[in-house]
Amino acid sequence: MDAGQYWHERTPRMVAARKLRTLLRAGRPTLLHTPRWSQSARWLEDVALDLQLGSPTVQSEVVPLAPMQGRSAVQAWAWVMQRMSGFCGLPDDRRLAQAVNREGFRTLMGELLERSATGPERCAMLLGLESVHLDVLRDLLEVYREHTLAFGEGVRLNFLVTGAVEAPHLGFETTNRLSLPDFSTTEAIESLVEQVGPQPIPRLRQLAVLTGGIPALLDRIGSLGPAAIDDAGGARDAIWRFLGPLGAEIRSVFQIAWAEPALSRRLEVLAKEGAQPEMLEVDARLLRTGLVRLVRRGSRPRIEIRAPVFADLVLGNG
């Protein structure tokens, strides 16, 4: 392995991908926290491809849950049954229509998992748990837990559940938990260069730092070409001009959080004083917004504003 490749393998998102591949190849069910604006779908597609090409081979598919946004539990039970039946390569079964309540869903999903034990190694990557009725995911994972207890080493189907919210009460005792990190400064520079070609490194580094390495922000600005890189890397207000609809979305999320006194006080402290020791209740709510991130350096987790340009919103009150 040459020095360049060795560096690339040690970057935060590559390390996270390697950990995830290891867990999924071992058949370990996993919950992955994918913060807002982390471009998780593209990252997961790369992981799925690696699983299908590497050894042992795991047939993997990213299953977006966005179509279930706003749907009832009844609709979600039926949809999950249909998607999982197709994913496992099972023939159409009219009994899937019986998945109109919890009992019907759990019975049919248990049968589906039992039938999957004769197939190849598979992993269903469920993308966006925040889009689906939480009871449906609880039911799915509870049936899966019972399946793993019954079949042991014979289990051939695994689940990865991802989402922009951490779900501490979802899963069971053997569920693994990971988080998808933002780009490091070096990764962010590499990402920008892939989009616009070689540019002055100090300007790229400045832009990487100001955006906190958040992939969606970098993708948006990089898509506008070298001139945008040059302007955004030199002026914070230019970043907001270039973000367009994404910037409007971020401001909207901020305004909702700022309207709650406990969250606004916490954001103000973080913006003015930097990273702080974690405060579980208030910080859990802030983490769901995507405006802050958890830093696990040292013995105690700390919370910080996710990007300097987000701190600008706090100090200017949006």
N, C-alpha and C positions, 0 to 999 in steps of 0.2 A: 504494500500500500504506500503510495507516495505521500509527501507531506501535505499537499493540497487536499487529497482525499481524506487523510487522517483528520485534518482540521474540520472538514465538512461533516464527518461522522460524529464530531463532538459538539456540534451546534445544538442549542436547546430543542428545537423542533425535530431534529434528526434523532436525538437521544430519546425524545418522547415516542417517536415512531418505532424505534427499536424496542423499547419497553413494551409498547402495545403489541407489536408483532409477536414478541416472545410469549406474552400472556395468551394471545388468541391461538397461537400454534399449540399451546399446552391445553387448550380447551377451557380456559379460565374466563367465566363471565365477567365483564368489565363495564363500569360506568365511567364515561369520559366527559369531564366538564370542558365545554368549548365556548369560551366567552364571546359575547357579541363582537362582530366585526373581525373575527379570527380567520375567516375564509376556511372554515373547517371542512366543507364538502369536498373541496379540491384536495385537501390534505388526506382525507379519508379515502378518496379514490386512489391515491398513490399507495396508501397502506394496503388497500384491497388488492391492487395489482401485484404488489410484492408478495402477498400471501398466496396468490394463485400461481406465481412463478417460482417461488422458493420451495424449500423442503423443510418439514413436510408440507405438502400442498393443502391449502384450505380454500375451498370455493367460497368466495366472499362477495357480498353485494351491499352497496349503500342504499338503504331504503328511506327516502325522505318522508317524514311524518307530517309535513306541511299540509297535505290534502285533508288532514283531520282537524285543522284549525277550526274551532267553533262547532265541531260536530258533537253529537251526543255520545254517551258511552255505548249505547246500542249500535249506533252507526260505526263507532270505532272498533267494537268487538268483531263485527262482520267484516270490516275492511282488513283488520289484522289477520283474521282467519284466511281470507282470500289471498292476501299477499304471501303469507307464510306457506300456504299450500302450493302456490306457484313456485316460490323460491326452492322448496324441497323437491320439486319435480313430480308432485303427486297428481294423479288424474282428478278432474273436476268431480266434486262430490256434492250432490244436492243437499246433503245434510248440513252443509255449511250454513244454510239459511236458518238453521236452528240456533245459531250463535246470537240470539237476540236478548239474552240475559246472562248474568254471571255464571249460573250453573251450566247453561248450554255451552258457553265459551270455554269454560274450564274443562268440561268433558271432552269436547271436540279437540281442543288444543292438546290435551293429554294424549289422545289417540294419534294426533299428527306427530307429536314428538316421539311416540313409540314407533311409528312407521319410519321416521327419519333415522332411527338407529341402525337400519340396514343399508343406508346410503353412504356417500363419501363424507369426509370432514367438511362441514360448512360453518359459516359465520354470517349471521344477519346483522348488519350495522344499521341500527335504527337512529336516524339523524333528526334531532329536534324534539326532545321529549316534552318541551314546553308547548308543543302544538297539539298534543293529544291528551284526552281525559286521563288524569293520573291513575284513577282506579283501574283502567284497562292495562296500564303497564304493571301495576302491582299484581293484578291477576295473572298476567303473562309470566312474570318472574316467579310468582309463587308456584304456578304449575310447573315451570321449568325446574325449580328447586326440588319439587317432588320427583320429577323425572330423573334428575341427577342422583338422588338418593336411591331410586329403584334400579337404575341401570349402571351406576358406577362407571367403570372403564368402557362400557358400551355406548356411552353418550357420543353422538356424532355431530350434533348441532349445538352451536354456541351463539351467545348474544353479546353484542356491544351496544350499549344504550348511551347516546350522546345528547347533550343539550347545553343551552346557554345559562341554565340555572343548575346550581349544585343541588342534589337531591339526597340529603343524608338519610332520609327514611325510606328510600327506595333501594331494593336489592335485598340480599340475605347475607348470612355470615361468611360465605366464601367469595362474595363479590369483591373484585378489585376496583380501586378508584384511582384515576389519573386526571391530570389537567393539561390541556393543550396550551403551551406558552406562546407569547408573542415572539416576533423575531428579536434576536440580539442585534446589536448595532451592525456587526459584520454580516449577519444574514440579511438584514434590511438593505445594506449596500449592495449585496449580491443580487437581491431581488430587483432593485431599481436598475442595475446594470443590465440584467436580462431583458428589461423592458425597453430601455432607451439607449443602451450601449454605454461605452466608457464616458464618464463625466469626471470633473474635478472631485477628488475624494473628500476634501474638507466640506464641500457643499452637500454631497450625499450624506456624509456623517451627520452634519447639522440637521438635515431633514429627518434622518433616522431617529435622532435623539428627540426632536420636537414632537414627532408623531408617536413616540414610545414604542416604535417597532410594530405598531398595530397593522396587520396585513391589509385590511380593507382600505385604510387611509393611504398607505403606500401604493397600492394598486391603482387607486383613483388618480392620484397625482401623477404617477408614472405613466398612466394611459394618455395623459395630455402632452407628453413629449418633453424633450430637453429644456425648452424655454420655461415650462412650468416647474421643472426641477430646480432650475437656477433661481427663479423668483421665490418659490416656496422655501428653499433652503436658506434664504436670506431674510425673510420677513414672516413673522408669525401670522399677521393678518392675511397675507397672501395664501396661506394654507387654507384658511376658511373660505376664501373666494373660490379656490379650485375644488374644494370638496363638494360643492353643489348640493344635490339632494341628500347625499350622505351626511354632509354638514348639518343640514336641516333636521335630519333624523337624530343626530347626536344632540343638537340643541333642544329638541323636543324631549328626549330622555332626561336631559339635565334639568329642564324646567319642571318636569314631574317630580324628580327627586328633590329639587330645591324648595318645592312647595311644602315639604314635610320638615318641620323644625329640627327633629333629631338628625335627619340626614344632612340638612344644610349646615348645621353646626359642625358635624363631623367632616364634611367636605371642606369647610373653611379652615379647620385645623390642619387637615392634610395639605391643602394648597399653600398655607402660610408656613407650616413647620416641617413639612416633609413626612416621611414614613413614620408610622406610629404602631405601637403594640396592638394586636388584634383585639377588638371588642366584638364578641361573637354575635350578639343580636343585631346591632345596628350595621355592622360590617357585612353580615350575611345578606341584608337587604341591599346594601350598596353594591356588593359583588354581582347581584342579579341585574343591575343597571348596565354593567360593562364600563363604568366610569373609573373604577378602582381595580387594583389587582392585589393578590396575596403573594407576598415574597417570603419564601421559606429559607432564608439564610440565617445561620446561627440556631440557637436553641429555642427561640420563640418566634412564631410567625408574625409578620408585620404587614400592615396595609399601606398602600401608597396610591396616589393619583396615577392613573394608567399612562397618561401622556402629558407633557408640559402644556400642550395646547388645550387640554381639558382643564388644567388649572386656570388658564386665562378666562374660561367661562365662570369659574367660581369667583375669581377676584373682580371680574366685571359684572357679576351676577347675571351672566347670560347675555 
